Amino acid sequence: MQIRIGVRNVRRNVRRTVLNAVAIALGTAIMVVSVAWVRGYFTSLFDGIIRIDTGHAQVLHESYRDEQRRLPLDLTVTDYDAVRERLAGLPQVTAIAARLDFGAQIASEADPARSIRLLGRGIEPEHEQRITVASDHIARGAMLSGERQGVLMSDRIASRLRVTPGDRLIVRTIDRSGAWSEQAVELVGVFTLGYPAIDETSFLISLPIAQEITGVTDAVTRLVVALDSGPNVGSAVESLNAALTDRSELRAYEWRRFVEVIVQAVEADTAGFAVIIAVLYLLIVVGILNSMSMSVHERRREIGTLRAIGMKRAPLRRVILVEGATVALIGAAAGAVLAALSSIYFAGVGFDLSMLEGTGLPLPFGDRFVADFRAHDYLVAAAVAVVTACVGTILPALRVARLPITDALGAHVE
């Protein structure tokens, strides 16, 4: 009977029900969207780093990272095609690309005095395109290919050197033997990644040319691996290392090891975002508590009437709790629907970051990032809303039910 009365009370005062349900729905939706927004920030950032630069994992000589500042050409991955063939057989691996990193001076053939020192990165275009997205960001010219060999550089570097696709460049480096080596190559294309860590510091060059100019004709400095997973690749990296047991000089590392400064900075933001979300949740909880509590206090005379006609305190508490829970469930369901509708935009279209263009934001977002919605976000937010609404209903109901019947009946007497 108490359940029937409680549900009937929800329909009896439509205005009160709608106001409380709207408050709960908005609170639920905001909780879901805020968590998805923050998770999307991290997911978009880390996925951007993986797609633009690092891949999910990399295989290097075990001593290379200790000497990486000098870009050693003597700590390499030899017989890399055989290593690639072995690793490609693992179920998690979707693509593997070889790279050869070296320090170089690059200048226009028409103006050799105007040179820039950069990181040269020899790549295999047909494999690299399956791992990173440089080919999707060609602003002028074309992507490197087996038939079209030469150099790709960012629009910023091309502007500094005053060159355009089709121009000839001089690439100079110290080769494996320690002697200066140089070669004239064509500027095939210009890209704009929007990631200063690459746009301002490096250029891409066809791997055969890089191997010839460095004298490393039989090896590369790293193999970059794409996996069928997100940023959390720990178990997959363990599988890579297990497959390399007979090549003791080689070791696989997850992508985080190559962008540790950015990862540490982002993870440091976690505490700040956690505080913001905690405060937001607290405000939402207080709002729901206040809304539900006020709806009970406004009904002191009604509660007194029920007590006067013989309803005991326990059944009365159950009636009010059923009413509050019903309103909470309606509001939480409406909030989940509202959040789901929001996800169509925030997870599909995303947040436009074009307004940040030109600010030098050193993060590989591209022009937008998307929110990352998960099913458990809806469940947690709905549970918080329902429990809060029930608490906000039952606590004031207990206080009102304990009042003398005469005080409750006279609640609105002037």
C-alpha positions, 0 to 999 in steps of 0.5 A: 500500500505504501508503494502505491500511495508513494507512486500516486503522490508523484502524479498528484503534484506534477509541478513539484515532481517536474522541478525535482526530476529536472534538478536530478536529470541535469545533475546526472547529465553534468556528472556523466559529461564532465567525467567523459570530457576529462577522460576524453582530454587524456585519451585524445592527447595520448592517442594523438601522441601515438598516431603522430609520433611514437606508435604504441611501442618501439624496439631498440638496442637496449643501450640506445635510450641511455645514449639517445642524446647523441643519436648513436649510429652504432647502437642499431637494430640489425637484420630488422626485416627478420625481426619485423617478420617475427613480431608481425606474427603476434596477434596484437601487432597490426603494423611495424615500420623501421626508422633511422634517426640521425642529426643533420644540417639541412639547407636549400641548394639555392642558398646553402648558407641558410641551414638549420640543424634538425633531427632527420628521420628515415622512414618507410612510407608504405609502413609508416602510413599504417602507424602515423598520420603524417600522410594525412597532413600534407599541406603542399606537394606529396607524401613520400613513396617508393617511387617518389623519394626525398624529404618531407618537412613542416611548413614552418621549417620550409618557410625558414629555408624559403623552399617549396616542394620540388626544390633541391635540398642539401642534407649533411650529417656525420656518418657511421664512420665519423666523417662528414657526408652530404647529399642533394635531395628533393623536397617532395612535400610539406606537412603541418601536424600542429605538434611543435615537437615534430614541426619545429625539430625534425624532417622525414626522409626516405629510408634508403637515402638516410641509410646511404648518407649515414653509412648504416646500410644494413640496420635502423635505429628503431622499429615502431610498432602499432598494436590493436589497443589503446594507450595501455599497452603493458601486456603487449610490450611484454609479448614483444619482449618475449618474442625477442628472447634470442636477440638479447641486445634488443628490447621493446618499450611502450610509447610512454618511455619516449614522451616522458616529459609530456606524460608526467605533465599530463598525469600531474594534471590528474589531481587538478581535474580530480579536485574540480570533478569532486567539487562539481559532484559535491555541488550537484549532490548539495543541490539535489539534497536541497531540492528534495529536502525542500519538497518534504519541508513544504509538506509538513501539514500534509504529513501531519494530516496523515499522522492525524488520521492514524498513519504510523511513522514507519509507513509514513517514512516508507511512503515518502521514501518511495515517492522520493525514489520514484522521482529520483529514478525518473530524473536519473533516467532522464539525465542518462538520456540527456547525457546520451544525446550529448554524447552524440555531439561531444563524442562524435563532433568533439570540441573545436580547438581551432581557436587555439591555432597559433598559440603554440599549444605543445600538445598533439590534439589536432583541431579538436578532441572528443569526449570519451563516454563509458557505460559505467559513467551513466551507472555511477552518476545515476546511482549517486543521484538516486542515493542522494535524492533518497537521502535528501527525502528520508532525512527531513521526513524523519525529522518531520515525522517526529514532530507532534501532530499539532505542530505539523498540522499548524505548520502554515497557520499564521 
